[in-house]
Amino acid sequence: MEREDLMRHLAGWRDGIDPASGAVLPADHPAQRTDFLRVVCAAIDALAPTPMPTGAPPRTTAAGPGRANAGRPWTAAEDALLEQAHAAGMRIAELARAHERTSGAITARLVRLGRIEPPPGLRLRGTSTPGEGASTA
């Protein structure tokens, strides 16, 4: 199997998609288990190209390496996977790698889903709290 095909298959499993059929995996599928997802994420990290050396020119991609979903809307299926993996004990950094989003995006989504309390100073888009730009007029 070529490296590109291997990465495509691993990314499919990570995203909860059967790489052979393209179907969304049900929540009770063995590939949805946290231990399986950790192995898949570790394999993706191990197979990823090596980072550029310090002093190299910056990347031109807006999302950055490993952040392909940065700025994209969350789907119901991705929310379900996030909640399941978080409930199973995956750390924020692991969830960020698995969902190809930033740690801040994962934290904000878990707050919106009511899974964690907001960290001090967190302000979600579309909301305001007194003292953080809220209008009192």
N, C-alpha and C positions, 0 to 999 in steps of 0.2 A: 504494500500500500504506500503510495506517495505521501510525503509530508503534508502537502496541501489537503489531500483527502482525509488524512488522519486528523488534522486540525479541524476540518469541517465536521467530521463525525463527533469529535470531542465537544465542539461548540454546540452541536445539536443536543447531545446528552445534557450538557450544562444548562441549556436553555429549556429543557423539558420537551424536546422534540425528538421523535424517532428519526434518526438520520436516513434510514432506508425508505420510509414512507412519507415523512414530513408531517405525520400526525402528532398532535399534542398528546403527551403521555398522561394517563390518569394519575391522580394524586397517590394511589396505592401501588403504582408501578415500582419495581425494585430500583430502577434508575433514579427515582425521586428521593431515595434515602439519603440522608445527610452524609453518611460515610462514603457512599458512592460519589456524591457530588464533590466531596473534598478530594478524593482521588482524581477525579476528572479535572478539577481546578489545578491541582498540583501538576498533573501531566501537561496541561496547557501552559502553565508557568514554565515548566522545565523545557518545553519545546519551543517557547517563544524566542524570537531573535534576541541576542544579547543587547543590553542597553548601550547607547552611544557613550563613548568616553567623555569625561568631564572636559569642558572647553569646546566641545563639538557644537556646531550650529544647532539652534533649536529646531524642533520638528515643526512642520507647517500645518499639521492636522489640528483642527480646533479642539477636538475631543481628547486628544492625547492618547498615548499607548494604553491599551486595555480599557478604554472608556468609550467604546463604540456606541453605547446607548446614552451617553451624556446628552441631556436636553430633550431626549425623546419622551413622549408621554408613556405613562405606565399602563400596562394592560391588566385586565382582571386576572389573567393567567399568571403574569409576572408577580402581581400582588400576592396571589395564593402561594406561589413558590417561595416568595420572600418570607411570608408569615410562617410557612411550614419550616423552612430552614432556620429561621430565627428561634422558633419554638423548640427546635431540636438542639439549639445551643451553638449554632455557628456565630462566630464573631463578626463584627461590623466589617473589618478588613476582608474577611473571607467572603462575606456577602457582596461586598463591592466588586471583588474580582469575579465572582460568579455571575453577577448581573451586568458587568462591564459598565459600572457607574462609579461615581466618587463615594467616599465614605460619608461625606456630608449629605449626598443625595439619599443614601441608604438610611441614615439617621433621620432625615426629614420625612422620608416615606413611612418609617416605623412610627414616628410621632403622629403623622396624619392617620395612620391605620389604628392608632390607639394602643400600640404594642409597647411603647416606652414613653416615659415622661420626657418632655423637652429639656435638653441641657440648658444651663443658664446662658442667656443671651441669644438663644436661637429664635429667629423670626422667620416664619414660613412665608413664602410668596402669597400674596392675596389676603394676608391677615395683618393686623396691627394690634399692638397692645399699648396701653397707656405708657407714655415715656419713651416709646420707640416709634415716633412719627405718627401716632394716632391723632386724629383731629378731634378736638373737643367741641368744636362749633356746630 
